[in-house]
Amino acid sequence: MLIWGSLLVGVLGMSFVAALVGEVTRLPGDDGVRVAAILSAAGLAAAAASWVVPRLLRRSPEGSEALALARLVLSLGMAEAACLLAVVAYMLSGSAVTAAPFAAGLLAFAARFPTPGSWARLGEAGAGPNRMVR
């Protein structure tokens, strides 16, 4: 839960900074819109990948707890990337369209909140009690 919370605080903090200094960082003309479109598409791809890519990791010799932690960190990193790409896109363009990848990233974050059930799914079936989730 500490990993989840610290990454989420980073995203929310960067969003606050973007809201404060966003006007100063805008690109002129259509450049901001083009860059925002590219970053938004990359953000949506990262949010989608946060669901798929962690499942590609296979069971490790260290056991299911190590696998669950690796999958959690990987999926949260991709969700964070989706949010941060959207924040940068907003800072450069000021476009409300950037809310979609930001929301997708936050949804991926919320879905990855560590619970005993989600931890067992991340570590594959049979994961017993662990010290990472209370």
C-alpha positions, 0 to 999 in steps of 0.5 A, a space after each residue: 500500500 505504501 508503493 501505491 500511495 507514494 506513486 499516487 501522491 506523485 501524480 497528484 502533486 504533479 497535477 497540482 503543479 501543472 494547474 499552477 504553471 500550465 499557462 506559462 508552459 503552453 506551446 504556440 499555435 497548433 504545436 501544442 495540440 499535436 504534441 498533446 495528441 501524441 502524448 495523450 495517445 501514449 498515455 492511453 496506451 500506457 494505461 492499457 498496457 498496465 493491465 496486460 504487460 504485468 501478466 507477461 511476467 512469469 513465476 520467479 524462483 523467489 515465489 509468488 510474493 516476489 512475482 506479485 510485487 514485481 507485477 504491482 510495481 510494473 502496473 503502477 509504473 505504467 499507470 503513473 506514466 499514463 497520468 504523467 503523460 497526460 499532465 505534460 500534455 495539458 501543460 503544453 496544450 491546455 486542452 481538456 482532451 488530456 483528461 481522458 488519459 489522465 482518467 484512464 491512468 487514475 482508473 488503472 491506479 484505483 484498480 491496482 489498490 493492493 488487497 489480499 485478493 488482488 495480491 493473490 491474483 498478482 502472485 497467481 493462485 495459491 499465494 498465502 498471507 504476506 507482509 505487503 498487504 494488511 
